[in-house]
Amino acid sequence: MKKQWNKWMAACRYCFNQAIDYQKKNGRIGKGKLRNIIMQSNLPEWVKDTPCHIRQNAIFDAHQAYTASRDCKYRSCKAPRQTIKFNNCNFSKGTWYPTLTKGLGFISSEAIPDVSLYATQLIKDKSGDWFCIFLEETKTTPQPENRIIALDPGVRTFLTGFDGQNFLEVGSSDMGRINRLCKYLDDLMSRISLSKVAKERQKMRRAASRLRGKIRDLIDDCHKKTASYLTKKYPAILLPKFETSEMTNRSKQKIRSKTARQMLTWAHYRFKQVLKNKAELSGCQVFDVTEEFTSKTCTKYGHIHTKLGGSKVFRCPVCDHVIPRDWNGALGIMLKALSGTTFTLSNEGDAIVAKCGNIPLSVA
């Protein structure tokens, strides 16, 4: 079956590139006309032997890509991820094109439906693993509890939260395991650059690709489990804008390269997208807030600790208030957001926002 899928993917890539090439030479035209031109052109026989719907969808993707940018790139067989798009009628009896693939089968790690009411996709990643995408309708479930939590993203601890009563830590000291994997990856890349045997380099590159996939899977697993827990328990979530790309910019960088790498590995922006997507399904709200001076400000009397540096514990030099740094940051974010904005939660779980002060609060 994989051999068949690879052939279909190659045909999609060929038609996509032909459509991009035609538009770059002749300009943008309607997608229906573009489809007819490419499908009726002198295509190789192996391309003509593949289903027409997947080739048609690839041409439509090329039309959309060229419409978005005249500098769109061609698809490469070396791309880290490649996709085949199917129509809903192409999937039946638990497989794609059952007549064409009769006698061929595949094993999935999860149960898949027999039919699909919507379009489906097959995705192949750089490691050679295949993933299928099925769409399904979901209903928003209002949150019964009127609770709020403020989150403080970080490096040593991925997230620290405060809900008005208790503190929550996610990924505390877990970066150690990720660092060990990253260190092994660095060693592997060094051995690749020193190796003079082509087959040996190829094997090590595959191992490096698997290692990158393992690191990403660990981070994604943390993101999804955290987002699921937060959206089930809290109808309102305060999440600061964590500008990782700016903080790790070499021209503006004020942190060590090791810290910058850890920050990028945690992928805080990707987590925000996962959280907002999960929030839409769960009927809760994610608010973008600011976090200036929340770690340096004493949450007891408001004094500024100008020499906090990288200390793990916040010790106020004026009132001697002692609290873990990350806890102080989460509590500070909660106090700052609530002092600049007032809102209540209705019984249905919808947030009613009223802006006051100078702190902007946007609803996700």
C-alpha positions as CSV (number, residue, x, y, z in Angstrom):
1,M,0.0,0.0,0.0
2,K,2.8,2.4,0.8
3,K,4.2,1.9,-2.7
4,Q,0.9,2.9,-4.1
5,W,0.6,6.0,-1.9
6,N,4.2,7.0,-2.8
7,K,3.2,6.8,-6.5
8,W,0.1,8.9,-5.9
9,M,2.2,11.5,-4.0
10,A,4.7,11.7,-6.8
11,A,1.9,12.3,-9.3
12,C,0.4,15.1,-7.1
13,R,3.9,16.7,-6.8
14,Y,4.4,16.5,-10.5
15,C,1.0,18.1,-11.3
16,F,1.5,20.8,-8.7
17,N,4.9,21.7,-10.1
18,Q,3.5,21.8,-13.7
19,A,0.7,24.1,-12.6
20,I,3.1,26.4,-10.8
21,D,5.4,26.5,-13.8
22,Y,2.5,27.3,-16.2
23,Q,1.3,30.2,-14.1
24,K,4.8,31.6,-13.7
25,K,5.2,31.6,-17.5
26,N,1.6,32.7,-18.5
27,G,0.2,34.5,-15.4
28,R,-2.7,33.7,-13.2
29,I,-5.8,32.1,-14.6
30,G,-9.0,30.5,-13.2
31,K,-8.4,27.3,-11.3
32,G,-10.9,25.4,-13.5
33,K,-9.1,26.5,-16.7
34,L,-5.7,25.7,-15.1
35,R,-7.0,22.2,-14.2
36,N,-8.1,21.5,-17.7
37,I,-4.8,22.7,-19.2
38,I,-2.6,20.6,-17.0
39,M,-4.9,17.5,-17.0
40,Q,-5.1,17.6,-20.8
41,S,-1.4,18.2,-21.3
42,N,1.1,15.6,-22.3
43,L,1.5,14.0,-18.9
44,P,3.7,10.9,-18.4
45,E,1.8,7.6,-18.5
46,W,2.7,6.8,-14.8
47,V,1.0,10.1,-13.8
48,K,-2.1,9.3,-16.0
49,D,-2.5,6.0,-14.2
50,T,-3.1,7.7,-10.9
51,P,-6.6,8.9,-9.8
52,C,-7.7,12.2,-11.3
53,H,-9.2,13.7,-8.1
54,I,-5.9,13.8,-6.2
55,R,-4.1,15.3,-9.3
56,Q,-7.0,17.9,-9.5
57,N,-6.6,18.8,-5.9
58,A,-2.9,19.3,-6.3
59,I,-3.5,21.7,-9.2
60,F,-6.0,23.6,-7.1
61,D,-3.4,23.9,-4.4
62,A,-0.9,25.3,-7.0
63,H,-3.5,27.9,-8.0
64,Q,-4.0,28.9,-4.4
65,A,-0.3,29.1,-3.7
66,Y,0.4,31.2,-6.8
67,T,-2.6,33.5,-5.8
68,A,-1.1,34.0,-2.4
69,S,2.4,34.7,-3.6
70,R,4.0,35.0,-7.1
71,D,7.2,33.7,-5.6
72,C,5.7,30.4,-4.5
73,K,8.1,27.5,-4.6
74,Y,8.0,24.1,-6.3
75,R,7.4,21.0,-4.3
76,S,10.4,18.8,-3.6
77,C,10.6,15.1,-2.9
78,K,13.0,16.0,-0.1
79,A,10.3,18.1,1.7
80,P,9.9,17.1,5.4
81,R,6.2,16.7,5.0
82,Q,4.2,15.8,1.9
83,T,0.4,15.6,1.4
84,I,-2.2,13.8,-0.7
85,K,-5.7,15.4,-0.7
86,F,-8.7,13.3,-1.4
87,N,-12.4,14.1,-1.9
88,N,-15.0,12.6,0.4
89,C,-16.2,10.2,-2.2
90,N,-12.7,8.7,-2.6
91,F,-12.8,7.1,0.9
92,S,-15.0,4.1,1.5
93,K,-14.8,0.7,3.1
94,G,-12.1,2.0,5.4
95,T,-9.6,2.8,2.6
96,W,-8.9,5.2,-0.3
97,Y,-10.0,4.0,-3.7
98,P,-10.9,0.4,-2.6
99,T,-11.3,-0.7,-6.2
100,L,-7.8,0.4,-7.2
101,T,-6.2,-0.9,-4.0
102,K,-8.0,-4.2,-3.9
103,G,-5.8,-6.8,-2.1
104,L,-3.7,-4.1,-0.5
105,G,-4.0,-3.1,3.2
106,F,-2.5,-1.1,6.0
107,I,-2.4,-1.1,9.8
108,S,-3.3,2.0,11.7
109,S,-2.5,2.7,15.4
110,E,-6.0,4.1,15.9
111,A,-9.4,3.1,14.6
112,I,-10.5,4.8,11.4
113,P,-14.1,5.2,10.1
114,D,-15.5,3.1,7.2
115,V,-16.7,6.3,5.4
116,S,-16.0,10.0,5.6
117,L,-18.5,12.8,5.0
118,Y,-15.7,15.3,4.4
119,A,-12.4,15.5,2.4
120,T,-9.5,13.5,3.8
121,Q,-5.7,13.8,3.7
122,L,-2.7,11.5,3.8
123,I,0.5,13.0,5.2
124,K,4.0,11.5,5.1
125,D,6.7,12.9,7.3
126,K,10.5,12.9,6.9
127,S,10.8,9.7,9.0
128,G,8.5,7.8,6.5
129,D,5.5,7.6,8.9
130,W,2.1,8.1,7.5
131,F,-0.8,10.1,9.1
132,C,-4.4,10.3,8.0
133,I,-6.7,13.3,8.7
134,F,-10.4,13.0,9.1
135,L,-12.7,15.9,9.9
136,E,-15.6,15.6,12.3
137,E,-18.1,18.0,13.8
138,T,-17.8,18.9,17.4
139,K,-20.1,20.8,19.7
140,T,-18.9,23.5,22.1
141,T,-19.4,22.4,25.7
142,P,-19.9,25.4,28.1
143,Q,-17.8,25.4,31.2
144,P,-19.8,25.0,34.4
145,E,-17.2,26.6,36.7
146,N,-16.5,30.4,36.9
147,R,-12.7,30.1,37.4
148,I,-9.7,31.9,35.9
149,I,-6.0,31.1,35.7
150,A,-3.0,33.2,34.9
151,L,-0.1,31.4,33.1
152,D,3.6,32.4,33.2
153,P,5.6,30.8,30.4
154,G,9.3,30.0,31.1
155,V,12.3,27.8,30.4
156,R,13.1,26.0,33.6
157,T,9.4,25.4,34.1
158,F,7.3,25.4,30.9
159,L,4.3,26.9,32.5
160,T,3.5,28.2,36.0
161,G,-0.1,29.0,36.7
162,F,-2.1,30.7,39.5
163,D,-5.9,30.4,39.8
164,G,-6.5,32.6,42.8
165,Q,-6.0,29.8,45.3
166,N,-3.3,27.4,44.1
167,F,-0.2,27.4,42.0
168,L,0.3,25.0,39.1
169,E,3.6,23.9,37.5
170,V,3.8,22.2,34.2
171,G,7.1,20.7,32.9
172,S,9.1,21.6,36.0
173,S,12.7,20.5,35.4
174,D,11.6,18.4,32.4
175,M,14.0,20.4,30.1
176,G,16.8,18.1,31.4
177,R,15.6,15.2,29.3
178,I,15.1,17.4,26.2
179,N,18.6,18.8,26.8
180,R,20.1,15.3,26.8
181,L,18.4,14.5,23.5
182,C,19.6,17.8,22.0
183,K,23.1,17.1,23.2
184,Y,23.0,13.7,21.6
185,L,21.7,15.3,18.4
186,D,24.5,17.8,18.4
187,D,27.0,14.9,18.8
188,L,25.4,13.0,15.9
189,M,25.5,16.1,13.6
190,S,29.2,16.5,14.4
191,R,29.9,12.9,13.5
192,I,28.0,13.3,10.2
193,S,30.2,16.3,9.3
194,L,33.4,14.3,10.0
195,S,32.3,11.0,8.3
196,K,33.7,10.3,4.9
197,V,31.5,7.3,4.1
198,A,28.3,8.1,2.2
199,K,26.3,5.2,3.6
200,E,27.4,5.9,7.1
201,R,26.3,9.6,6.7
202,Q,23.0,8.6,5.3
203,K,22.3,6.3,8.3
204,M,23.3,8.9,10.8
205,R,21.1,11.5,9.0
206,R,18.1,9.2,9.3
207,A,18.9,8.7,13.0
208,A,19.1,12.5,13.4
209,S,15.7,12.8,11.8
210,R,14.2,10.2,14.1
211,L,15.7,12.1,17.1
212,R,14.3,15.4,16.0
213,G,10.9,13.7,15.6
214,K,11.2,12.3,19.1
215,I,12.0,15.7,20.6
216,R,9.0,17.3,18.7
217,D,6.7,14.5,19.8
218,L,7.6,15.0,23.5
219,I,7.0,18.7,23.2
220,D,3.7,18.2,21.3
221,D,2.5,15.7,23.8
222,C,3.2,18.2,26.6
223,H,1.4,20.9,24.7
224,K,-1.7,18.8,24.0
225,K,-2.1,17.4,27.5
226,T,-1.6,20.8,29.1
227,A,-4.1,22.5,26.8
228,S,-6.7,19.7,27.4
229,Y,-6.3,20.0,31.2
230,L,-6.5,23.8,31.3
231,T,-9.5,24.1,29.0
232,K,-11.4,21.4,30.9
233,K,-10.9,23.1,34.3
234,Y,-10.8,26.9,33.6
235,P,-13.3,28.8,31.4
236,A,-10.9,31.9,31.3
237,I,-7.2,31.7,30.7
238,L,-4.7,34.6,30.9
239,L,-1.7,33.9,28.7
240,P,1.1,36.6,28.1
241,K,2.6,37.4,24.7
242,F,5.8,35.4,24.9
243,E,7.9,36.9,22.1
244,T,10.4,34.0,21.7
245,S,11.7,35.0,18.3
246,E,12.6,38.5,19.5
247,M,14.2,37.3,22.7
248,T,16.4,34.9,20.8
249,N,17.3,37.3,18.0
250,R,21.1,37.4,17.8
251,S,21.3,41.1,17.3
252,K,19.1,41.8,20.4
253,Q,19.9,38.7,22.4
254,K,20.6,39.2,26.1
255,I,20.4,35.6,27.1
256,R,22.8,32.7,26.8
257,S,22.6,30.5,23.6
258,K,21.7,27.5,25.8
259,T,18.7,29.3,27.3
260,A,17.7,30.6,23.8
261,R,17.8,27.0,22.5
262,Q,15.7,25.8,25.4
263,M,13.2,28.6,24.8
264,L,12.8,27.7,21.1
265,T,12.6,24.0,21.9
266,W,9.6,24.6,24.2
267,A,7.8,26.2,21.3
268,H,5.6,28.6,23.3
269,Y,3.9,30.1,20.3
270,R,3.0,26.7,19.0
271,F,1.5,25.9,22.4
272,K,-0.6,29.1,22.2
273,Q,-2.1,28.0,18.9
274,V,-2.9,24.6,20.4
275,L,-4.4,26.1,23.4
276,K,-6.6,28.6,21.4
277,N,-7.8,25.8,19.1
278,K,-8.7,23.6,22.1
279,A,-10.4,26.5,23.8
280,E,-12.7,27.0,20.8
281,L,-13.8,23.4,21.1
282,S,-14.2,23.6,24.9
283,G,-16.1,26.9,25.1
284,C,-13.5,28.7,27.1
285,Q,-11.7,32.0,26.4
286,V,-8.0,32.7,26.1
287,F,-6.9,36.3,26.8
288,D,-3.6,37.8,25.5
289,V,-2.1,39.9,28.3
290,T,1.2,41.7,28.9
291,E,3.8,40.6,31.5
292,E,6.2,43.6,31.8
293,F,8.0,43.6,35.2
294,T,5.8,40.8,36.6
295,S,8.8,38.8,37.7
296,K,10.6,41.8,39.2
297,T,7.6,43.3,41.0
298,C,6.9,42.2,44.6
299,T,3.4,40.8,44.7
300,K,3.0,41.8,48.3
301,Y,3.8,45.6,48.3
302,G,4.7,46.3,44.7
303,H,8.4,47.0,45.1
304,I,10.7,46.6,42.0
305,H,13.6,44.1,42.4
306,T,16.1,45.6,40.0
307,K,18.8,43.0,40.7
308,L,16.7,39.8,40.4
309,G,18.8,38.5,37.5
310,G,18.3,34.7,37.0
311,S,17.5,33.9,40.6
312,K,15.1,31.0,41.1
313,V,13.7,32.6,44.3
314,F,12.3,36.1,44.6
315,R,13.5,37.9,47.7
316,C,12.2,41.4,48.0
317,P,15.1,43.8,49.1
318,V,12.6,46.1,50.8
319,C,9.9,44.0,52.6
320,D,11.9,40.6,52.7
321,H,8.9,38.9,51.0
322,V,10.1,35.4,49.7
323,I,8.4,33.4,47.0
324,P,9.6,31.2,44.1
325,R,10.3,33.3,41.1
326,D,7.9,31.6,38.7
327,W,5.1,31.7,41.3
328,N,5.7,35.4,41.7
329,G,5.5,35.9,37.9
330,A,2.2,34.0,37.6
331,L,0.7,35.9,40.5
332,G,2.0,39.2,39.1
333,I,0.4,38.5,35.7
334,M,-2.9,37.8,37.4
335,L,-2.8,41.0,39.4
336,K,-1.7,43.1,36.5
337,A,-4.4,41.8,34.2
338,L,-7.1,42.2,36.8
339,S,-6.0,45.7,37.7
340,G,-6.2,46.8,34.1
341,T,-9.4,44.9,33.1
342,T,-12.5,43.9,34.9
343,F,-14.8,41.1,33.6
344,T,-17.3,38.5,34.8
345,L,-18.3,35.1,33.6
346,S,-21.9,34.2,32.8
347,N,-23.4,30.9,33.7
348,E,-22.9,29.8,30.0
349,G,-19.2,30.3,30.4
350,D,-18.9,33.3,28.0
351,A,-16.5,36.0,29.1
352,I,-17.9,39.6,29.3
353,V,-15.0,42.0,28.9
354,A,-14.9,45.6,30.0
355,K,-11.7,47.5,29.3
356,C,-10.3,50.0,31.8
357,G,-6.9,51.3,32.6
358,N,-4.1,51.0,30.0
359,I,-3.8,47.3,29.6
360,P,-5.3,45.8,26.4
361,L,-7.0,42.5,26.7
362,S,-8.0,40.7,23.5
363,V,-10.3,37.7,23.3
364,A,-8.9,34.7,21.4
